[in-house]
Amino acid sequence: MKYFVASGEDLTLTADSRKALRGSFIELSDGVTHYELTGPEDGDVVLMAGGLTIPLFYWDGLVSELHARGLRTLTCSAYGRGYSDRVQARYDETLFTRQLAELTDRLGLTARPLHLVGTSMGALVSMTYAAQYRSSLSTLTIVGPAGLAKPRLASPDRLLRSDLLTGVVARRRGLQLLQGHLGHNVRDPGLGTKLTEMVLDSLRFEGSLYAVFDTLQHLPVTGRDALFRQTGALGIPTLLLWGDEDNVTPLAHFDTARALLKPQKHHVINTCGHMAPFERPREVADQLVPFVSACTERLES
């Protein structure tokens, strides 16, 4: 798909425009990445990989919970999201995995194994990362993962295989479609409003809709059973979490995910939609922290 700037994208990310923004920025091989490395300096590092549209602010609630419990966190906005560069590249697992690998390397975080958390599309990126950098991970946590729906003749990834059609849809209806998608992510209307404002704010930067729709073209979110099966065979201690009222990646896929991933621990979070780390950060931390601690103790004993 040819790079484009959509109507309403009236801002440009530059060194000057980033000066007023929260967080840190680092130049990696594909572009500038917006990140935050925060929390107790002696704590184990939890690295987080987010979904299709979310900036790093999505993780704020969970980050606060993890800091309070002694863990350090590394969050970042994937290319094309938040305040990271809108790169003119193929937006696929290779790009996002390379971004995480380069970021952790440049920040000097490769000496000790990390705890990786991936949600929705970020779960697919996390599983790809796990296969390539198995020795760098202590644990893997998968939350409401995409990938287990069966491909359909009229599914979005099939319809968007045409560069021309994708460009037309993205320019004319892209923002409207994304707003509709965001509305299905969380149960609480107040949190839904907060999420929408967070995402729409970063979508004002040139190249945002191009990045999202190029991702839809090149990162399949259906029929990924083989990736789940491959991850389950890696032997990484894995925690599987899911919201019981997830309307994006329905709980109907939970048993399939368990069978393929073979997680050491699994848990369904009650009264929770698709974005458990955003909607129920305390409950996610209640599951994540003891799991991480137990795995760390086993490694050290």
GIJO-V753544 format. One record per residue. N is the residue number from 1. RES is the residue in one small letter. OMEGA is omega in whole degrees, 0 to 359 (NA if undefined). Layout:
N,RES,OMEGA  N,RES,OMEGA
//
This chain:
1,m,180  2,k,179  3,y,178  4,f,172  5,v,185  6,a,175  7,s,181  8,g,177  9,e,190  10,d,180  11,l,178  12,t,178  13,l,177  14,t,177  15,a,180  16,d,182  17,s,181  18,r,184  19,k,182  20,a,186  21,l,178  22,r,174  23,g,181  24,s,182  25,f,181  26,i,179  27,e,176  28,l,188  29,s,181  30,d,181  31,g,181  32,v,178  33,t,176  34,h,184  35,y,171  36,e,174  37,l,189  38,t,178  39,g,183  40,p,186  41,e,180  42,d,182  43,g,172  44,d,184  45,v,174  46,v,180  47,l,187  48,m,179  49,a,188  50,g,186  51,g,192  52,l,189  53,t,197  54,i,170  55,p,184  56,l,180  57,f,177  58,y,187  59,w,191  60,d,181  61,g,179  62,l,178  63,v,180  64,s,179  65,e,182  66,l,176  67,h,181  68,a,182  69,r,169  70,g,181  71,l,176  72,r,184  73,t,173  74,l,176  75,t,176  76,c,171  77,s,177  78,a,176  79,y,181  80,g,181  81,r,177  82,g,182  83,y,171  84,s,183  85,d,168  86,r,186  87,v,176  88,q,186  89,a,176  90,r,183  91,y,181  92,d,182  93,e,180  94,t,180  95,l,185  96,f,177  97,t,177  98,r,179  99,q,180  100,l,182  101,a,180  102,e,181  103,l,181  104,t,179  105,d,182  106,r,180  107,l,176  108,g,185  109,l,185  110,t,183  111,a,179  112,r,179  113,p,182  114,l,172  115,h,186  116,l,178  117,v,178  118,g,181  119,t,178  120,s,177  121,m,178  122,g,175  123,a,178  124,l,176  125,v,181  126,s,179  127,m,176  128,t,177  129,y,182  130,a,180  131,a,183  132,q,186  133,y,184  134,r,185  135,s,182  136,s,185  137,l,173  138,s,177  139,t,177  140,l,177  141,t,182  142,i,184  143,v,177  144,g,189  145,p,166  146,a,169  147,g,186  148,l,173  149,a,179  150,k,178  151,p,178  152,r,182  153,l,183  154,a,181  155,s,184  156,p,183  157,d,175  158,r,181  159,l,185  160,l,176  161,r,177  162,s,178  163,d,182  164,l,181  165,l,179  166,t,180  167,g,180  168,v,181  169,v,183  170,a,181  171,r,189  172,r,187  173,r,186  174,g,182  175,l,179  176,q,179  177,l,180  178,l,178  179,q,177  180,g,178  181,h,181  182,l,181  183,g,181  184,h,191  185,n,185  186,v,182  187,r,188  188,d,182  189,p,179  190,g,177  191,l,177  192,g,178  193,t,179  194,k,179  195,l,182  196,t,179  197,e,181  198,m,183  199,v,183  200,l,178  201,d,181  202,s,178  203,l,178  204,r,182  205,f,184  206,e,177  207,g,184  208,s,181  209,l,174  210,y,183  211,a,182  212,v,184  213,f,173  214,d,175  215,t,178  216,l,178  217,q,195  218,h,177  219,l,184  220,p,180  221,v,173  222,t,175  223,g,184  224,r,181  225,d,182  226,a,178  227,l,177  228,f,181  229,r,178  230,q,180  231,t,179  232,g,181  233,a,183  234,l,181  235,g,177  236,i,175  237,p,190  238,t,175  239,l,179  240,l,180  241,l,182  242,w,174  243,g,185  244,d,180  245,e,179  246,d,180  247,n,181  248,v,172  249,t,191  250,p,180  251,l,177  252,a,180  253,h,186  254,f,182  255,d,176  256,t,179  257,a,179  258,r,182  259,a,183  260,l,184  261,l,184  262,k,183  263,p,175  264,q,181  265,k,177  266,h,183  267,h,175  268,v,181  269,i,184  270,n,177  271,t,185  272,c,178  273,g,188  274,h,189  275,m,184  276,a,180  277,p,179  278,f,183  279,e,186  280,r,184  281,p,181  282,r,180  283,e,176  284,v,178  285,a,178  286,d,178  287,q,187  288,l,187  289,v,178  290,p,179  291,f,179  292,v,181  293,s,181  294,a,180  295,c,179  296,t,180  297,e,179  298,r,180  299,l,185  300,e,183  301,s,NA
//
